[in-house]
Amino acid sequence: MTSVEVTVSEFETIARDYGNLLLSTARLLVDDESTAEDVVQSSLELAWRNLASLRDRSAMKAWLVKIVMNQALSVRRREVRSATYLRNTVHAYDADIASSIAAEASSTMERLLDLRAAIRVLPIEQRAVIVLHYYLDMSIPEIASMMEISPNTIKKRLGAALRRLRELLGKDPFPEDEGGASGVTTRMFKGAD
Amino acid sequence: MSERNEFERDVREALRAEAEAGPDYRTALHARVMDRVWAATHDQPAAPPRPAVPLQRMAMMALGAAIVLLAALTIIALTRGH
């Protein structure tokens, strides 16, 4: 099979088609808007430079999402090693406390705001799995293939992320969590654009 | 709806709300991205620097210099021997 060949103008259409999805995904993986924009910008440039490595044009969406995810993970890991991490950790700690307090709130809006803050507290590996599964509707095998780790690890990571979110919200674990993440569902990658 | 399903639904809603809480790609970023793509398109990879004198020619010159030096030393040795 030959590699995908596209002109700049075709690539411009691809960027327009997937740009919002990529920016939304990046926004969920990093902590501020300008970093999310940088991640998407560098990801699309990288995609343009490496289009020859893409063998199947129908895999374009998953390929672009993978590039964005890798770029975001790389940014987050760099942040962890830098002084920025200290500041973000303090913010995350504040969010942690805020989410515990707000857990008592009963309205839907407050509950969702609280959950958004709690998602930001998750370690990046857990956050990535949550985003891919619940935002992009990717199945566990698809996430495993994209992240190049076993489906079982993804399942455990997803279960751990859900448990952590419940903890942060001051909720009891699910009854079925006693034996692991058995309740994690699988579904096909429908996309969220 | 089970508690797990309800919680998963909330997670989806929270993610969607967070993902949409920002500017649109076309407004915020598309022009910048395409500038970078155009720059990358015209960006020729730098060729490795070529030596001023080709290697084969340098080797021949070194060999020639060695022969001349050897000949000179031989002449000196022979003339001093007398």
HADDOCK unambig.tbl for C-alpha pairs under 7 A between the chains (distance, minus, plus):
assign (segid A and resid 12 and name CA) (segid B and resid 34 and name CA) 6.97 0.50 0.50
assign (segid A and resid 16 and name CA) (segid B and resid 26 and name CA) 6.78 0.50 0.50
assign (segid A and resid 19 and name CA) (segid B and resid 25 and name CA) 5.50 0.50 0.50
assign (segid A and resid 20 and name CA) (segid B and resid 24 and name CA) 6.39 0.50 0.50
assign (segid A and resid 20 and name CA) (segid B and resid 25 and name CA) 5.04 0.50 0.50
assign (segid A and resid 23 and name CA) (segid B and resid 25 and name CA) 6.46 0.50 0.50
assign (segid A and resid 24 and name CA) (segid B and resid 19 and name CA) 4.51 0.50 0.50
assign (segid A and resid 24 and name CA) (segid B and resid 20 and name CA) 6.46 0.50 0.50
assign (segid A and resid 25 and name CA) (segid B and resid 19 and name CA) 6.71 0.50 0.50
assign (segid A and resid 27 and name CA) (segid B and resid 19 and name CA) 6.02 0.50 0.50
assign (segid A and resid 28 and name CA) (segid B and resid 18 and name CA) 6.84 0.50 0.50
assign (segid A and resid 28 and name CA) (segid B and resid 19 and name CA) 6.00 0.50 0.50
assign (segid A and resid 37 and name CA) (segid B and resid 29 and name CA) 6.90 0.50 0.50
assign (segid A and resid 41 and name CA) (segid B and resid 33 and name CA) 5.37 0.50 0.50
assign (segid A and resid 44 and name CA) (segid B and resid 33 and name CA) 6.97 0.50 0.50
assign (segid A and resid 45 and name CA) (segid B and resid 33 and name CA) 6.98 0.50 0.50
assign (segid A and resid 45 and name CA) (segid B and resid 36 and name CA) 6.47 0.50 0.50
assign (segid A and resid 45 and name CA) (segid B and resid 37 and name CA) 5.73 0.50 0.50
assign (segid A and resid 48 and name CA) (segid B and resid 37 and name CA) 6.78 0.50 0.50
assign (segid A and resid 112 and name CA) (segid B and resid 10 and name CA) 6.64 0.50 0.50
assign (segid A and resid 112 and name CA) (segid B and resid 14 and name CA) 5.28 0.50 0.50
assign (segid A and resid 115 and name CA) (segid B and resid 11 and name CA) 6.94 0.50 0.50
assign (segid A and resid 115 and name CA) (segid B and resid 14 and name CA) 6.34 0.50 0.50
assign (segid A and resid 116 and name CA) (segid B and resid 14 and name CA) 5.50 0.50 0.50
assign (segid A and resid 116 and name CA) (segid B and resid 15 and name CA) 6.90 0.50 0.50
assign (segid A and resid 116 and name CA) (segid B and resid 18 and name CA) 6.88 0.50 0.50
assign (segid A and resid 134 and name CA) (segid B and resid 12 and name CA) 5.42 0.50 0.50
assign (segid A and resid 135 and name CA) (segid B and resid 12 and name CA) 6.03 0.50 0.50
assign (segid A and resid 135 and name CA) (segid B and resid 15 and name CA) 6.22 0.50 0.50
assign (segid A and resid 135 and name CA) (segid B and resid 16 and name CA) 6.69 0.50 0.50
assign (segid A and resid 174 and name CA) (segid B and resid 4 and name CA) 6.71 0.50 0.50
